[in-house]
Amino acid sequence: MTCLRCQYLPYGDTIPNKHILINAVIINEAKDSSAIENIITTHDELFKAMSQTGYKNPAAKEVVNYRTALWHGYEQVKERGMLITNMIVDIQAHIENNRAGIRKLPGTVLMNETTGETIYTPPGGEQEILSLMANLEKYINEDFDGIDPLIKLAAIHYQFENIHPFYDGNGRTGRIVNVLYLVLKELLDSPILYLSRYLIRNKTAYYRLLQAVRTKENWEDWIVYILTGIEETAEETLQLLKRINAEVDLMTADIKEKLPKLYSRELIDLLFYEFYTKIQYIEEGLGISRRTAVNYLNALENKGFLVSEKLGKERIYQNKRLYDLVSGIYIEFFL
């Protein structure tokens, strides 16, 4: 099984700003995790939703909410050193942008979308759900059993999806819990395991094996499925990391050659922090005047490093090379 820390650290430490990788992976994870729930959007819509206040595309906004929830959960786990029920409830609230919380009424069923057949009836009633979540919380945070964390992850994910504690957002919340558990157990330094693409590719097997544990207690195939997903995902995320690192080096060299007076490491960090930047970001990040920031961005656009677009009342400058890399990186893996 792939050693996650051994995989990422030699390359992650070479990136001048680790947010470059984290943002790139998280936005793809958010996009594909939401797609599993039939919330479909494009990278272009996401770009606009991230950069423009009040953007109206509902699907894009939901994906951005997922990213916010993942960041929030990560910060909480790092700060508190635990992953408890209240934190999971808070993550779901960020995903759904409401405070409905734990299901309070029975009657929830999981159905086959094609046949209408009831596949599974999760626990009903707030007190029963809270009791089950308390048991799961203990299993997540205590390691007296000596079971490998990756195997425990498979059991945790199964149990969370079986409890189905929320009216909506259970799948997306459960996938965030997966990543946060690996952070909690120090198998990841950052929430950069892009597992949702694997689940999309193997969606039929996911539901079949989940049901096989419920009906036949077939744990072995389920655990192997999850472990295989972690290993494949680790390899693919490593490739993304390497490609982004190479792009940072390439753009750095190009800017040094074509715009030597503008170059600074701080500027490169700002250009790769997101897919886009704004005049305000350059002004504040470099400690320069607004006029100088505008001149910098115009010069970068004239040399082909950025592409600007007017969104609402402000102009947004897209790092097209990073955008193309992140939005297209997985095409070659999965065709």
N, C-alpha and C positions, 0 to 999 in steps of 0.2 A: 504494500500500500504506500502511496506517495506520502512523503513527509512534507506537510504543507509549509512549515517554517523553513525547511531546507530548500524548498522550491523557490520561494518568493524572496527571501532575505537578501541573497547575493545580488539580485537585480533591483529589488525595491530600494535598497540603500544607495543605488547609483542615481536615482531620480532626484533632482534637486528639490522638488516639492512633491511629496507623496500624494497630495490632494489631486495631482494630475491623474494618477492611476485610479485612485479611489473614485473620483467623480466619473471617470470614463466607464469603469466597471459597474458602478452603482446605477448609472442611467440605463445601461443595457439590462441589468438585472431588474430594475423597476419596470422597464418596458415589457420584458418577456414574462415576468411574474404576473403582470396585469393581463397580458395576452392569454394566459392560461384561463383567466376568468372572463374571456371574451371582451376585454377592454382593449381595443385595438387602436393604436396611433402610430405615427411615423416619427422619425428622428427630427424632421423639419418642424412638425407640430410641437414636439418637445422643446426644441430650441426656442420657439416663439413663446411657449408657456413659461419657460424658465426666465426669459429675458424681458417679458412685457407684463407689467402689472395689469390685472384685470382681463387677461386673454381668455376668450370665451370657449375654447374647445374643451368639452367636459372630459373626454378620454385622456387628453394630454394632462389636464389638471390632476386627474386621479393618479396618473403615473408619477407626476411631480410630488403628490402627496405621499406616495410609497417611498420615494427617495428621502423625503423629509422624515418619515417614520423610521427608516433604517438608520439615518444619521442620528436621530434622537435616541433610538434604542442603543446604538453603539456608544454614544457619549454617556448614557446612564450606566451601562455595564462597566465601562472603564472607570467611571467615578465611584460606583458602589461595590464593584467586585461580586456581583450576584445578578441573577435573573429571576425575578419573582412575579407573582400574578399581577400585582398592581402595575408593574412596568409593562407587562404584556397587554393589559387593558389600555394603557396609555398609548402604546404602539398602534393598536387597532383604532383608537380614536383619531390618531393622526392620519391613518390610511383612509378612514371613512369620513373624516372631518365632522364627526359628531360624538356625542357622549352617551350613546345608547348603552354601552357597557355589556356586562354578562347577560345572557338570555334569562329572562325572568318567567317566561311562560313555556309550558310544554307544547308539543305539536309540530316541531321541526322534523322534517324527514328529508333524506337524501334520495333522489330519484334518478333513474335512467332517463336521460333527456329524450331518447329515441322512443322507448316503449312506455314510459310513464310508470314503470315498475318501481316500487319502493326497494331500494338497495340496503338502506341502513337507517335505523331510527336512533339518533344520539340521545344521551341523557336529557331529561326534561326538568326544568325547575332550577331556580337560582341556587338554592342551598346544596342540592346534589352536585351541580356543576362546580361550585366553589370548593366543595369537599374534594372532588376529583382533581381540581387545579392545585389545591394545597398538597395533595399527594405527588402530583407531577412536579411542583415547585421543589419539593424535598429531593426528588430523584435527580433533578437538574443540578442542584447546588451541592449535594453531598456525594462523596466518592468512596464511601467505605466498602462498596462491593468489589472494587478493583477491576471493574469492566472497562475495556478500552473506550475512550470518549467517542470514537467514530461509530462503534457498535451501539453505544448508548444514544447517539444522535438518531439512529434509525428507530429505536424504541420510543424516544421522545417525540419524534415527528408523528409516528403512528398514533401514540396516545393523544397528542394534541388534536389531531384531525378527528379522532374518535369522540373526544369530548365535545368538539365543535361548539366552543363556549359562546360564540357571538351570533347575532342575527345575520351579519354579513361580514365579509373580509377575513374569514377563517383561513382560507388557503394562502392569501398574501401574508397574513400575520404569521402563520406557521412557517412560511419560507424565510421570513425575517428571523424568527426564533432559531432556525437552523444555523444561520450565519452567526448570530449573537452567541449561541452556545459554543461554537468553535473559538470565538474571541474570548469568551469567559474561561475556557480551558487552555488558553494561550497556544492554540494551534494556528491561529491567525492573529497578526498584529492589527490588522485593519479589516473592515467588512468587505473583502474583495473576492469571495468565492462565488462565481457567477453560475449558480446551480439551476436557475430556472430554464435556461436553454436546454440543458440535458432533460429536464422534465417534459418540456415541449416535444422534444424529439422522441421521447419514450412515454408519452402520455397514456396510451392504452395500457402499457405494462404497469405503469404507476397505479392506476385504479384497479387493475386486475389483481396485482400483488397485495395491495392494501386490503382488498376484499378477501383475499385468500388467508390473510392473517386472522381476520374476523371470523371466517367460517370454518377454516381448517387448521388454524394455528400454525400456518406455514411461515415461520419466522425466518428460516434460513434463506429462502429466495428473496424475501423482502430486504433483509440485511445486505445480501450480496448486491442487490439492485442499488441501494443507497451508497454502498462503498464504491461501486463502479462509477456512479455519478460523481462522487467526490473526486475520484482519481482523474477521470476524464476532464472534469471542470478545472482541476488544478493545472493540468497540462495546457488547456486552452487559455486560461487566464495568464499563465506564464508567457505564452506566445504573444498575447496582447500587450503585456508589460514590456516585452522586448521591443515590440514594434513601436510603442509610444516612446520608449527611451531612445530608439534610433531616430525617430522624428524630431524629438527635442534637440538631439545633437546636430541633425541636419539643418534645422531652422536656425539654430544658434550660429552655425558656421556661415550660413547664407546671410544672416543679418550683419554679422561681423564684416563680411566682405562688401555687401551692398550699402549698408547704412552704419558704418563703424561709429559715428558720433552718437547714434541712438542706443547702441548696444549696452545692456547691463544684465546681470543674472536676474535681478529683480524684474526687469521687463519680460524676460523669457518666462519666468514663473507666472506673471500676470496673464500672458498670452495663452498659457496652457492650463490655467486654473479651471476654466470652463471652455465651452465651445465658442464663447463670445466674450467680448469685453465692452466697456463703455468708457466715455470720456472721464466720468467721475472715478472709475476704478484706477485708471492710469494716473490721474491727478493725485489721488490720495495714496496710491501704492508707491509712487515714485517721489512724492513730495514736491510736485512741480505745479506751475500755474495751469489754469484751464486752457489758456491759449497755447501753451507749450504742449499740453496733452493732445490737443486737437492737431497740432502740427505733427506730432509723433505718429498719431493714428493715420493721418492723411498720407504721410510718407510711407508707412507700412502698407497701406492699401495701394498706393501707386506702384510699389515694387512687387505686388502680388501676394503679400503675406496675409492680408486680411481682405474680406469682402464686406462692405457695409450695406445696411438696409435700414430704412426708416420704419420704425415700429411705434405707432402712436406719436408721441411728441418728441421722442428721442431717437438718436441714431445708434444702432448696434453694429459692432464690428465682429464678424465671425472669423474664427481661426479655421479656414476652410480645410486645411490639411489635416488638422486634428479631427474635425467633423467627419470628413470622408473616411479617415482611418477607423474611427470608432463605429460609424454607421455601417461600414462595409467589411470590417475585420473578420466577421464570422461567415461571410458568404463563401469564401474559399474553403472553410472547414466542412461545410455541410451540404454543398451541392453534390 
